[in-house]
Amino acid sequence: MSIRYLVNWAVWIGVLSGIYVFLYLQTPLAGYGIIWMTFVALPIYFTGGAKPADYVSYVLSMLVGVVWGLIYLFCIGKLVGMGMPGDIATALVVGVVCSVQCAVHFIPPLANTPLKGVPIMFGAIAMCFSQGGEKVVPVALTLFGGLTLALVCGLGTRFLTEDGRWTFGNRIR
């Protein structure tokens, strides 16, 4: 990729991110103070090498990750409620549930479905942990926004020629 290509794509990403942030801050989600989660989902999508065809898998896997996050927190809460120290309960639950989660999503039949995006699941789990299992719907909506922003940012490459010139002609693939 040429420097011009990278600079123009960076401008595309920056402009879209700015528009996204402005629009997000106009919604009721702004009051939850979790817009930063957008920028957790976005790089997971990018660094995973996702293509537009992978978008639905990432969204579904993110939603499954939110559920896994609630499972982790529920189990930790139960062990702590039975008198186990929090650090031991957390380590034990993470060790056991993480193994189960990975096995379930790495191994067929789920490995052959859209519910195979373990990296975004872990991102969603981390976001659930960061909120202590609260704000579940705003967390999911914000992560969805981040994945959508990543998709649209990636689509910007379709409007660039190989040498980085903008083209808005017949480039939609």
C-alpha positions as CSV (number, residue, x, y, z in Angstrom):
1,M,0.0,0.0,0.0
2,S,1.2,3.4,-0.9
3,I,1.6,6.2,1.7
4,R,-1.2,8.1,-0.2
5,Y,-3.5,5.0,0.3
6,L,-2.7,4.8,4.0
7,V,-3.2,8.5,4.5
8,N,-6.5,8.6,2.7
9,W,-7.7,5.5,4.5
10,A,-6.7,7.1,7.8
11,V,-8.7,10.2,6.9
12,W,-11.7,8.0,6.1
13,I,-11.4,6.2,9.4
14,G,-11.0,9.5,11.3
15,V,-13.9,11.2,9.7
16,L,-16.2,8.2,10.2
17,S,-15.0,7.8,13.8
18,G,-15.8,11.5,14.5
19,I,-19.2,11.2,13.0
20,Y,-19.9,8.0,15.0
21,V,-18.8,9.6,18.2
22,F,-21.0,12.7,17.6
23,L,-24.0,10.5,16.8
24,Y,-23.4,8.2,19.7
25,L,-23.3,11.1,22.1
26,Q,-26.7,12.2,20.9
27,T,-28.3,9.0,22.0
28,P,-29.3,7.8,25.5
29,L,-26.2,5.6,25.4
30,A,-24.0,8.6,26.1
31,G,-25.2,8.8,29.7
32,Y,-23.7,5.4,30.5
33,G,-20.1,6.6,30.0
34,I,-19.0,3.6,28.0
35,I,-18.4,5.0,24.5
36,W,-14.8,3.8,25.0
37,M,-16.0,0.3,24.5
38,T,-16.5,1.1,20.8
39,F,-12.8,1.3,20.5
40,V,-12.4,-2.1,22.0
41,A,-14.6,-3.8,19.5
42,L,-13.2,-1.9,16.5
43,P,-9.6,-3.2,16.8
44,I,-10.7,-6.7,17.5
45,Y,-12.6,-6.7,14.2
46,F,-9.6,-5.1,12.4
47,T,-6.9,-7.2,13.9
48,G,-8.9,-10.4,13.3
49,G,-8.7,-9.7,9.6
50,A,-12.4,-9.6,9.3
51,K,-14.0,-9.2,6.0
52,P,-17.5,-7.8,5.4
53,A,-18.8,-11.4,5.2
54,D,-17.6,-12.0,8.8
55,Y,-19.6,-9.1,10.2
56,V,-22.6,-11.1,11.3
57,S,-20.4,-13.8,12.9
58,Y,-18.6,-11.0,14.9
59,V,-21.9,-9.5,16.0
60,L,-23.4,-12.9,17.0
61,S,-20.1,-13.9,18.8
62,M,-20.1,-10.6,20.6
63,L,-23.6,-11.3,21.9
64,V,-22.6,-14.7,23.0
65,G,-19.6,-13.1,24.7
66,V,-21.9,-10.9,26.7
67,V,-23.8,-14.0,27.9
68,W,-20.5,-15.7,28.7
69,G,-19.5,-12.6,30.7
70,L,-22.6,-12.9,32.7
71,I,-22.0,-16.6,33.3
72,Y,-18.5,-15.8,34.6
73,L,-19.8,-13.1,36.9
74,F,-22.7,-15.3,38.2
75,C,-20.3,-18.1,39.0
76,I,-17.8,-15.8,40.7
77,G,-20.7,-14.3,42.7
78,K,-21.9,-17.7,43.8
79,L,-18.5,-18.8,45.0
80,V,-17.9,-15.6,46.9
81,G,-21.4,-15.9,48.4
82,M,-20.4,-19.3,49.7
83,G,-17.4,-17.7,51.5
84,M,-14.6,-18.2,49.0
85,P,-12.2,-15.3,48.7
86,G,-12.8,-13.1,45.7
87,D,-9.4,-13.6,44.1
88,I,-9.6,-17.4,44.4
89,A,-13.2,-17.5,43.2
90,T,-12.3,-15.3,40.2
91,A,-9.2,-17.3,39.3
92,L,-11.1,-20.6,39.6
93,V,-14.1,-19.5,37.6
94,V,-11.9,-18.0,34.9
95,G,-9.8,-21.1,34.6
96,V,-12.8,-23.5,34.4
97,V,-15.3,-21.4,32.4
98,C,-12.6,-20.2,30.0
99,S,-11.7,-23.8,29.2
100,V,-15.3,-24.7,28.7
101,Q,-16.0,-21.6,26.6
102,C,-13.0,-22.2,24.3
103,A,-13.7,-25.9,23.9
104,V,-17.4,-25.2,23.0
105,H,-16.5,-22.6,20.4
106,F,-13.3,-24.1,19.0
107,I,-14.7,-27.6,18.4
108,P,-17.5,-28.6,16.0
109,P,-20.3,-28.2,15.8
110,L,-20.1,-24.5,17.0
111,A,-16.7,-24.0,15.4
112,N,-18.5,-24.5,12.0
113,T,-21.1,-21.8,12.8
114,P,-21.0,-18.0,13.1
115,L,-20.6,-18.5,16.9
116,K,-16.8,-19.1,16.5
117,G,-15.4,-15.6,17.1
118,V,-13.7,-16.2,20.4
119,P,-11.6,-13.0,20.3
120,I,-14.7,-10.8,20.2
121,M,-16.3,-13.0,22.9
122,F,-13.3,-12.2,25.2
123,G,-13.7,-8.5,24.4
124,A,-17.3,-8.7,25.3
125,I,-16.5,-10.6,28.5
126,A,-14.0,-8.0,29.5
127,M,-16.5,-5.2,28.9
128,C,-19.1,-7.1,31.1
129,F,-16.4,-7.5,33.8
130,S,-15.6,-3.7,33.6
131,Q,-19.2,-3.0,34.4
132,G,-19.7,-5.7,37.0
133,G,-22.4,-7.3,35.0
134,E,-24.5,-4.1,34.9
135,K,-25.5,-2.0,31.9
136,V,-25.7,-5.2,29.7
137,V,-27.9,-3.8,27.0
138,P,-25.8,-0.5,26.6
139,V,-22.6,-2.6,26.6
140,A,-24.0,-4.8,23.8
141,L,-25.2,-1.9,21.8
142,T,-21.9,0.0,22.2
143,L,-19.9,-3.1,21.1
144,F,-22.3,-3.5,18.2
145,G,-21.6,0.1,17.3
146,G,-17.9,-0.5,17.4
147,L,-18.2,-3.5,15.1
148,T,-20.4,-1.6,12.7
149,L,-17.9,1.3,12.7
150,A,-15.1,-1.1,12.0
151,L,-17.1,-2.6,9.1
152,V,-17.7,0.8,7.6
153,C,-14.1,1.9,8.1
154,G,-12.9,-1.2,6.3
155,L,-15.4,-0.6,3.4
156,G,-13.6,2.7,2.8
157,T,-10.8,0.8,1.1
158,R,-13.2,0.1,-1.7
159,F,-13.1,3.8,-2.6
160,L,-9.4,3.9,-3.0
161,T,-7.4,2.8,-6.0
162,E,-4.2,0.8,-5.4
163,D,-2.1,4.0,-5.5
164,G,-4.5,5.6,-2.9
165,R,-6.6,7.9,-5.1
166,W,-10.2,8.3,-4.2
167,T,-12.7,6.7,-6.6
168,F,-16.4,6.8,-6.1
169,G,-17.3,5.2,-9.4
170,N,-17.9,1.5,-9.9
171,R,-15.9,0.3,-6.9
172,I,-18.5,-1.4,-4.7
173,R,-17.7,-5.1,-4.6
